[in-house]
Amino acid sequence: MCCARGLVVERDLLGVDARNWGIRLVDLDAALPDPRLIDAVGVQDCLRHGLVPWQKAGDVTIVATSRPGDFRRLRPMLEARLGPVAAGLASQRAILSAIHARRGDLLARAAENRVAAAESCRNWPGLHRSRLAMALLAVALAALLIAPLATGLAALAFAVVSLACIVLLKLAATIAALRAPPLSPDPASDAIPPVVSVIVALYREADIAPRLVRRLARLDYPAELLDVILAVEAEDRVTLDALASAELPPWMRVVVVPEGQVKTKPRALNHALDHARGAIVGVYDAEDAPDHDQLQRVVARFQRSGPEVACLQGMLDYYNPRTNWLSRCFTIEYAGWFRLVLPGLARLGLVVPLGGTTLFFRRDVLDQLGAWDAHNVTEDADLGIRLARHGYRTELIDTVTQEEANCRALPWIKQRSRWIKGYIMTWAVHMRQPVLLWRQLGWKGFLGFQVLFLGTIAQFLLAPLLWSFLLLPFGFVHPLHAALPGPALWTMAAVFFLSEVANISIGALGLRRTRHGLSLLWVLTLKVYYPLASLAAYKGLMELATRPFYWDKTTHGVFDHTEGKG
């Protein structure tokens, strides 16, 4: 009955609007539009402008719109594609339903295949079906059987060299970040502020959806210029029902993502992007609590930056840092990464692997690059590489979004395994044409990419080999120890020491830039925290061979007792 009453009210309001604008009502529920007319305009443009060409009346095409005030501005574009047009009025709900009824399959495919095939992992065969992967595995196993000592020494050398490179890169980035002038808010611009679209992909978020609505309602940006899209999978009745019972403000709407071959966050973002109205497009996660003035800062920075700055990455932090030991370590790790390492990488002109939230893009650049790779489970890092490859820059902006630290061991390992799996996939995809990548990134960017991605992968997978040398002081015999000359052992010890100094220093300096007040003694426990990532790496590697596009979802709202203050 509630839905029936809502439809009656909607019809009555539309009737009033139709009389005010002097146009006819169009009943899209009774007669669906001609799909050929939709194709003539373009399904993405129909969604973006809130309209759908309905049917012909002689030589004139009746175009149903939910925004009659925009029709005069859009008329030249419509007439160029359809010939003479006349406006009709329909609700946004009816227009979206009609478009999805006629072209939902097309939209589903488009969301999955927007990125150029050469820069996408959608054709990833799975390691067990890749001839190259099987050949490399066969060579590695043969080497291990025929020359186990030489193979072990080669793996050890690669692990030590990659560790040294990562440590040096992080130290260089940290020094660059510390030498940067203090960040200050960008001054207000006289330019007209643009419409900002913010996309939040939700999946099975019955508990967190109402809280998300309240948090985003605190954003201090003109309501008429704010366009928040909650992207929900079509089969996710739990979240859809929760949002239906919440009181959504006029600037917030739900977009249903049609079923497709994969079910990932980037696919949902791609579909929602077709509905977005803004010249700036932002991304939040379900549990996010952004600073209230965040959008104002983002808009001011974009207006003061050149067109080469295509992405702004905000800083991520946690609102439950004291839940347990794991949440404290996660907080320290993020403090160093977002407050020192990422700003330093950007300042050095290197590739910036994006975080999955508090990201803001120029809309035209997203369209140019094909937005997100729907099959990549670290779509954020991948997009950061593609931005750099095409000559665009990412900058860090001094605004914080708080979210929930994933601080249960098994969910933490699942989340980290997805990230590492995506790192492997991203590295492999962009190394398909290494010479082209070198030309696009330059020698410095290319080497930075290798250290950041290949080095990180190697460290997670080979870390147990390095840790095995910690058993030597306890009297254990190591099969590689006797084959190592003295200088090699001293070099290893120096690299291990430098790595610990770097991790402790970056963690402590990053933590001091937060307001959590956590004791610096917790930084010393990171030595026990990082081994969990090696477990995650092997889980991710197995999934890469069998289920490369599987999205191991993180459950939100478990330790959210603060209602997202801050």
N, C-alpha and C positions, 0 to 999 in steps of 0.2 A: 504493500500500500504506500509506503514511503516513497519508493521509486516512482510509482504512478503519480503521486501528488507532485513530485519533483518535476516530472515531465510536463504535467499540466501547467505548473508555474512557468517552466521554461517556454512553453508554447505561448502563453499569455504575454510574457515579456518580449518575445520575438515579435509578436503581433504589434505591440506598442512601438518597438524599434522600426518595424517595417513601415508603419504609418508616418513616423517622424522623418524617415529618409525618403519616403515616397517610392518604395520598391516593393516587389512582391515577395511573399514567403515561398520557399521551396521545400517540399516535403521529400527529403532524401530517403526517409524510411520507407516510403511507399513506392518510390521509383529510383533505382540506383542510377548513377551517371554512366554515360557511354565511356567505356575504357579507352577508346581511341582518342577521345577528347582529352582525357587525362594524360595520355602519352604525348599529345601535341604540345601541351603546356610543360610537361615534365613533372613526374610525381614528387620529386624533391622540392620543386618550386611551389607546388600546390600545398605541401605541408608547411613550408616556410612562411607562406603568405596567408595561410588559413582560408583557402578557397578551393573549389573544385568546379571545373566546367561540367554542367549538368546535361543539357541536351539542346538540340537545335530547334529553333522556332523560325522556320523559313531560312533566311541567310544569317540570322542572328543567333549567337550562342549564349544561352543563359548560364551565367557563372554564379554559383552559390558562394557567398562569402560570409564569414563571421565577423569581418571588420569592414563595414561599409565605408568608414572614413578613409580607408586606404585605397578604395577602388579607383578613384580618379587618378591617383599616382601610378597605379598598376595598369591602367587601361592601355597605354601604348604598348607595353610588353605583351599583354593579352591579345590585342588586335593584330600584332605582328605574327602571332602564332595561330590565332583562331579566326581572324577576320572580325567583322562587327560583333560586339558583345553588349550584353545588358546584365545588370546586377540583379541578383536575387539574394534573399537573406536566409541563412540557416545557422543553426548552432554549431559551435566548434565541435561538440561531441558528435553530431550527425555527420559533419564533414569528414572527420577522422574515420568514423565507422565506414562511411561510403568509400573512402580511398582505400582502406585496408580490405574491404570486401572485394574490391575490384583489382587491386594491385598489391595486396599483402605479400604474395609470394615474391614479387619483384623486389619489394622493400627488404624482405628477409635475405635474399641473395645479395642485394647491393650492400647491406651492412656487413656481410661476410667477405666481400671481395673488393673493397674500395682501394686498398693499397696495391700498387703495381706489383705484379707477380715476382719481379726480380728483387723486390725489397720485402716480400712477405714470406712467412713460413707456412702458408696454407698447403703447399705441396710437399711438406715434410713427410718423408716416407715411413718414419719410424725406424729406429736404428736396426731392428731385426730385418727390415726389408731394404736397407741401403747397402748396395754392393761395396761402396767405399768404406762404410763403417765396419762391415763384416771383414773386409780385407785388412783394415787397420787392426781390428781385434785379433785376427789370425796372426798377423805379424808380431803383435805384442805377446801373444801366448807362446809363439814359436821362440821368440827371443828369450822369454822367461825360462823356457824349458832347456834351450840350447846353451844360453849364457846367462844364468841367473845373477851372478855377481855383477857382470857388466851392466845388465839391465837395471839392477837395483841401484848401482852407482849413477847411471844416467838419470833415473827418476829422482834420486836424491839431489843431483846437481840442478835439475830443472826446478825442483821445489825450493831450493835455497836461493837460486837466482831470482825466481819469481817473487819470493818473499822479500828479498832485498829491494827489488824494483817497486813493489807495492809500498813498502815502508818509505822509500825515498820520495815516491809520488805524494803520499799522504803528508809527509813532513813539508814538502815544497808547497803543497796546497795550504797547509796550516799556516806556514810563514807568510804566504801571500795574503791569506785572510786576516792575519794579525796586523799586517802592514797597511791594510786598506783603511781609509779614513772612516770614522764612525758613520754608520748608516743613519740617515735622517729622512723624515717624511718628505716626499716630493711636493714642492709647492703647488697650490691649486692652479689649474690652468683656466684661461678664459674661454677655451674651446667648449662647444656644446657637449655635455656628457653623453656617451652612447648608451644604447641598450646593452645590458650585460645578461647573457644567458648562463645559468649555472646548472650543470647536469649532475644528478646523483643517481647512480645505478643501485637499485635495491633488489635483494633476493632473499626471501624467507626472513624478513625483518619485522615480524609482527610486533615485537616489544619496542623496538627502537624507532619505528616510523613516527609515532606521535612526538617523541622527544626531538627527533630531527626537525620536524615542522616548527617546534617552539624555538630551537636554536637558530635556524635560518631566519626566523621572523625577527631576530635581533639585529640583522644586518642593516647598517645605516646607509641606505642608498635609496634614491627616489623610487617609490613603488611603481610609478608608471614606466620606469626604465629597467625594472627588474623582471627577469623571466626565468623562474626556477622550474626545472623539469625533473620529475621523479620517474625514472625509467624502470619499469617493472615487467618481468617476464609474464607472458600471457597465461601460463599455467600456475603462476604463483598466487593462488587464491588467498593464501594467508596474509601476504602483504597488501594485496589489493583490497581485501576486506578491512584491514586495519586502517588504510588510508581513506576508505569510503566513510568510516565512522569518525575520522578526524575532520576538523574544520579547517580546510585549506584556504589561505588568503587568495585574493584574486590573481596575484602574480605567481602563484604556484599551481602547477598542473601535473597530472599523471599521464604518462605516455606508455602505452602497453607495447611491449616488444614481441613481435610475432615469433612463433617457433621456427627454429632453423636447424642446421646441421651441428652447430656448436652452441654451447651456452656459456658465454664468457662475458666478463665486464666490458672489454673493448667492443664487442659486438653490440651490446646494449647502448654504449656511448655513441657508436656510429649511427644507430637507428634514431636515437634521441637528437643527434646533431641535425638531422633533416627537419626536425620540428623547431629548432632553435631560431630565435629572431635576432639575437644580439650580434654586434660586430666584434665583441669580446666573448669568448666562451670559457667558462671555468668548470672545474671538476672537483667535487667533494666526495668523501666516503660517507657511508651511512651513519657512522658514529661521530662525525666531526662537529666541533664547536669552534668556529672561526672567530677571530677578533671582530668586533662590531663594525669597525671602520675599514675592514679589509678591502672591500670593493672600491671604496674611495681612493685608497692608496694604489690599488692596481690600475685604476683608470688614470690617475695622475701620472704614474710612471710610464704607462703606454703613450700618453699624450706628450710626454717630454722626451720620449725615445724615438730613434729612427726606425724605419720599417724593417731593418735587419733584426731588431729585437722582436722575435715572434712569440716568445714564451717567458712568463714570469713564474718562478717557483717560490712559493711561500715556505716558511719554516714549520716543521711538524714537531709537536711535543705531546706529552701525555698528561691527562688529568687524573690518573691513578698510579703515580710513581711509587707510592709506598704500600701497595697491595701486598707484595712479597719480594723475595730476592730477584726473581726473574723480571718483574716490572722495573725494579731499580736498575738492573743491568741494561734492559731495553731502553730506558730513559737516558742512561749515560751514552749508550751507543748512538742514539739519535741526536743527542746534544752535540757530540763531536762531528757527526756526519753532516747535519744541516746547518750548524753554526760555524763550522770551520772548513771541512773538506770540500763540500759542494761550492760554497762561496769562493774558496781558493781555486778550484778547478775552473770556475767561470772567469775568475780574474786572470788566470793563466792562459785563457783562450782555448782550453781543452774541452772535450766532449763532456757534457753534463748528463749523467743518467738520471732521468726525472724520477721523483717520487710519485706515487699513484694518486695523490690528492693535493689540494691547494695549488692546482695548476691553472694557469690562465693563458689563453692563446688568442692571437689575432685570427678571426674567423676565416679570412681569405687564405691564410697560410694553411690552416687545417684542410680546407677544401682542396687546395693545390696538392698537398701531400697525400691525400686520400685518408686523412684522419688516422684512426688507430688500426693496427693489424688485429683483426678479430680473432685470429688463431694463436696469437702470442700471449702467453700467460704472464709476461712482464711487459705489457704494452706500453708502460710509461717509459722504461729505460729504452726500449726500441724506438719510440717516437723521439726521444732525445737524440739518438744517433741519427735518425733521418733528418731531423732539423739541421744538425751540424753538416750533414752530407750535402744539403741543398743550400748552404751558405747562410743559414739563420743562426741567431744567437739566443741563448737562454741566460737570463739573469736571475739572481736571488733577490727577493724583496723582504724587507724587515717587517713582516707581519706573521703572526703565529696562529696556527690552527691546532687546537688540542683534540686528541683522540684517545681511544682506549688502548692501553698496552696489552698485547696478547701475552698473558703471563701464566698460562698453563702449559706444561712441558710438551704434551703431545700436540695440541693445537699450534704451539709455537713451531715445532718441527715441521708440521704439515705446511704452515704458511711459508717458512723459510725454504722448504723443498720446492715449492712452486716458484719462488723468486730465483733460486739457483737453476732450476730447470729452464726458466725463461732466459737467464743469463747465457746458458750454453746455447740455447736455440738462437738467441739474438746474435751472439758472436758468430755462429756458423752461417747464419743468413747473410750477414754483412761481409763475411769473408768469402762469399762465392766468387767475387771479382776483386781480389786484393789490390790489384794495380789501380783499378778505378777508385776504390776506397782511399788509396794513398793520394791520388790526385784530388779527390774531393775534400779530404780532411787536411792535407798537407802532412809533411813528415812528422811534425810535432803531435798533431791530432791523431795520426795513425798509431804512433807509438804509445801515446796515452791511452788510446782505445785498447790496444793489446794488453797493456799492464793492468788496466782497470777491469777488463772482462776476462781475458784468458788467464791473467795472473790470479784473479779472485777465484776462478773455477779451479785452477791448479791447487791453490792453497787449501780449499775446502776438501778436495779429493785426496791430496797427498799429505795433509796435515798429520794423519796417524803415523806416517813414515818419519816425519820430523820429531813427533812426540816420543817415538820409540827410543831416541837417543837420550831422553831424560832418565832412562832406566840405568844408564851406565854408572852413575855415582852409587847406585845401590848394589853393585856387584854383578849385574846381569851381563851376559856376553851378547854382543851385537854382531851379526854376520857381516856387516859392512864396515865395522870399526877398524878391523885389522888392515883392510885394503886402503884406508884413507891415510895419506901422508899428514905429518904434523901441521903444516900450514893450512891444509884443508879443514882440519878440526878446529884450528883457531879462527879461521874465517867463519865457519858455521857458528861458533860460539859468539863471535862478534855480531853476526846477523841476528841471532836469537836475542842477544842483549839489546841491540838497537830496536828490534821489533817490540820488545816489552816496554822500553822507554817511550817509544812513539805511542803505543796504545794507551799507556798510563797518562802521558802528557796530553794527548788529544782528548781523552775522556775527561780529565780533570779540568782542562781549559774550557771545553765545551760545557761541562756541568756548571762552571762558575758563571757562564753567560745565561743561565736559566734562573728562575726564581724559586726552585724547589727546595733549596736548603738541604739537600742530601749530603751526608758526610762523604768526604773525598775517599775515605777508607773503602767504600763500596767499589771504587774504581779498581782496586787491587784484585777484586774477585772476578774480573772479566776473564782471567786466565781459565777459570772453570766454566765460564759462560760460552765462550767461542767453540769448544768442542761439540756442543749440541749442533752446530751448523754442519759439521762433518757427517753426522747421522742424517741430517736433512739432505745433504748433497747426494749421498748414495741412494736415498729414497727418490730424489728427483731424477737421478740418472736411470733408475729402473723404470720410472714412469715415462721418461723420454723414449725408451725403447718400446714401450707397450701402449701408453696412453699420453701422447705428447700434448694434446690439447685439453686434457682434463684439468678443470679448475677446482682445486681443493679449497673450498670456501672457508673463510674465517668467520666464526660466530661472534657477533657483536652484542654489546649490552650486558655482558656477564658481570663485569666489575664496575659498572657505571653507577656509582652512588652519589655523584655530585651534580647531576643534571647539567653537566657540561659547562660549568662556570668558567669564565675567562674568555 
